[in-house]
Amino acid sequence: MIEQGLLFESGLSEEQNTVGRKKILLKINKNYKYIVGINIERNEISIGISDLSLSILSSKIIEISKSDDKDNISVKIGKSVLSQLWQMEISKDMILGIGVGVVGKYGEGSKDDYYAEWKEAIENNLDLPVVISNNVRALALSHMLLSEDAFEDMLFVKYVLVLVQLI
């Protein structure tokens, strides 16, 4: 992985009371490749591009309507992703893959092939690997992986605040 450029040596361990040579510390080269994240909601799609440190480098929101079909939306997603990459001067071969968060059941235990069609449409449109997961599950997993806190148990609740003006 060092030869590929994914990792680099960042120094030696400062541990005391160890026998033998010091451990070599490794870090991820955050600019080795990039990741595309897509969140599909009912009325909009959020698209972001991040480096391997998960810093968001670019983001865009696409409005969608009920009249948009899967193929039309996948074309909009493709155009948005390619436009963002072009603006950042990142070639498509520098993308590791695309993670898509969706509303509703998807994955283990789901009998719904609806999103499998989305996965195929996005993969075909961008010619990049796509992984789809329930959006709340993806948020909870990212929080667990990126948080410095240790978790034994966790409850993650996503909520939407709706404001209504009374006349």
C-alpha positions as CSV (number, residue, x, y, z in Angstrom):
1,M,0.0,0.0,0.0
2,I,3.0,2.3,0.5
3,E,4.2,1.5,-3.0
4,Q,0.8,2.3,-4.4
5,G,0.7,5.6,-2.6
6,L,-2.3,4.9,-0.3
7,L,-0.2,5.0,2.8
8,F,3.0,6.9,3.8
9,E,5.4,6.8,6.7
10,S,4.7,9.6,9.1
11,G,7.4,9.0,11.7
12,L,8.4,6.7,14.5
13,S,6.4,5.7,17.6
14,E,7.4,7.5,20.8
15,E,6.5,4.6,23.0
16,Q,8.7,4.1,26.0
17,N,9.9,0.8,27.5
18,T,9.7,-1.2,24.3
19,V,12.3,-3.7,23.2
20,G,13.6,-3.7,19.6
21,R,13.2,-1.0,17.0
22,K,10.5,1.6,17.2
23,K,7.3,1.1,15.3
24,I,6.9,3.0,12.0
25,L,3.7,5.1,12.0
26,L,1.6,5.1,8.9
27,K,-1.0,7.6,7.7
28,I,-3.5,7.5,4.8
29,N,-2.6,9.7,1.9
30,K,-5.9,11.7,1.8
31,N,-5.4,12.6,-1.8
32,Y,-4.7,9.1,-3.1
33,K,-8.2,8.8,-4.3
34,Y,-11.6,10.4,-3.7
35,I,-15.1,9.3,-2.8
36,V,-18.5,10.3,-4.0
37,G,-21.4,10.3,-1.6
38,I,-25.0,10.6,-2.7
39,N,-28.1,10.9,-0.5
40,I,-31.4,10.3,-2.3
41,E,-34.4,11.9,-0.6
42,R,-38.0,12.3,-1.8
43,N,-37.5,15.9,-3.2
44,E,-33.8,16.3,-3.5
45,I,-30.5,14.5,-4.0
46,S,-27.4,15.6,-2.2
47,I,-24.1,14.8,-3.9
48,G,-20.7,15.4,-2.3
49,I,-17.1,14.5,-3.1
50,S,-14.6,13.9,-0.3
51,D,-11.0,13.0,0.1
52,L,-9.9,9.9,2.1
53,S,-9.8,11.9,5.3
54,L,-13.6,12.4,4.6
55,S,-13.3,16.1,4.3
56,I,-16.0,17.4,1.9
57,L,-14.4,19.1,-1.0
58,S,-17.5,19.8,-3.1
59,S,-21.2,19.4,-2.6
60,K,-24.3,20.1,-4.6
61,I,-28.1,19.6,-4.1
62,I,-30.3,18.6,-7.0
63,E,-34.0,19.2,-6.8
64,I,-36.2,16.4,-8.2
65,S,-39.9,16.1,-8.8
66,K,-42.4,13.3,-8.9
67,S,-42.3,13.4,-12.7
68,D,-38.6,12.5,-12.8
69,D,-38.0,8.8,-13.4
70,K,-35.0,6.7,-12.3
71,D,-33.2,7.1,-15.7
72,N,-33.7,10.9,-15.7
73,I,-32.5,11.2,-12.2
74,S,-29.4,9.0,-12.7
75,V,-28.5,11.2,-15.7
76,K,-28.8,14.3,-13.4
77,I,-26.6,12.6,-10.8
78,G,-24.0,11.7,-13.5
79,K,-23.9,15.2,-14.8
80,S,-23.6,16.7,-11.3
81,V,-20.8,14.3,-10.3
82,L,-18.8,14.9,-13.6
83,S,-19.3,18.6,-13.3
84,Q,-18.0,18.7,-9.7
85,L,-15.0,16.5,-10.7
86,W,-14.2,18.8,-13.7
87,Q,-14.4,21.9,-11.5
88,M,-12.0,20.3,-9.0
89,E,-9.7,19.0,-11.8
90,I,-10.1,15.4,-10.6
91,S,-10.2,12.7,-13.3
92,K,-12.9,9.9,-12.9
93,D,-10.2,7.3,-12.5
94,M,-9.3,9.0,-9.2
95,I,-12.7,8.0,-7.7
96,L,-12.7,4.9,-5.5
97,G,-16.4,4.5,-5.7
98,I,-19.8,5.9,-4.9
99,G,-21.8,5.4,-1.7
100,V,-25.5,6.0,-1.9
101,G,-27.8,6.5,1.1
102,V,-31.5,5.9,0.5
103,V,-34.7,6.2,2.5
104,G,-36.4,3.0,3.5
105,K,-35.4,-0.6,3.8
106,Y,-32.4,-1.7,1.8
107,G,-29.9,-4.5,2.3
108,E,-30.2,-7.4,4.6
109,G,-33.8,-8.6,5.0
110,S,-35.1,-6.3,2.3
111,K,-37.2,-7.9,-0.5
112,D,-37.4,-4.7,-2.4
113,D,-35.3,-4.6,-5.7
114,Y,-36.3,-1.0,-6.3
115,Y,-32.9,0.4,-5.3
116,A,-31.0,-2.4,-7.0
117,E,-32.2,-0.8,-10.2
118,W,-30.9,2.6,-9.0
119,K,-27.5,1.0,-8.3
120,E,-27.3,-0.4,-11.8
121,A,-28.5,2.9,-13.4
122,I,-25.8,4.9,-11.5
123,E,-23.1,2.4,-12.2
124,N,-23.9,2.3,-15.9
125,N,-24.1,6.1,-16.1
126,L,-20.8,6.8,-14.4
127,D,-19.0,3.5,-14.9
128,L,-17.9,3.5,-11.2
129,P,-18.6,1.0,-8.4
130,V,-21.7,1.8,-6.3
131,V,-22.7,0.7,-2.8
132,I,-26.2,1.5,-1.5
133,S,-27.3,1.5,2.1
134,N,-30.2,2.8,4.1
135,N,-29.3,6.5,4.9
136,V,-29.9,6.2,8.7
137,R,-27.8,3.1,8.9
138,A,-25.0,4.8,6.9
139,L,-25.1,7.9,9.2
140,A,-24.9,5.7,12.3
141,L,-22.1,3.6,10.9
142,S,-20.1,6.7,9.9
143,H,-20.6,8.2,13.3
144,M,-19.4,5.0,15.0
145,L,-16.3,4.7,12.7
146,L,-15.3,8.4,12.9
147,S,-16.1,9.2,16.5
148,E,-13.3,9.1,19.0
149,D,-15.8,7.7,21.6
150,A,-16.0,4.0,22.2
151,F,-19.4,2.4,21.7
152,E,-20.9,-0.7,23.2
153,D,-24.5,0.2,22.4
154,M,-25.8,3.0,20.4
155,L,-29.2,4.4,19.4
156,F,-29.2,6.7,16.4
157,V,-32.4,8.6,15.5
158,K,-32.7,10.7,12.4
159,Y,-35.4,13.3,12.6
160,V,-36.8,16.0,10.3
161,L,-38.2,19.2,11.7
162,V,-41.2,20.5,9.9
163,L,-42.4,24.0,10.6
164,V,-45.9,24.9,9.8
165,Q,-47.2,28.4,9.8
166,L,-50.7,28.8,11.3
167,I,-52.9,31.5,9.9
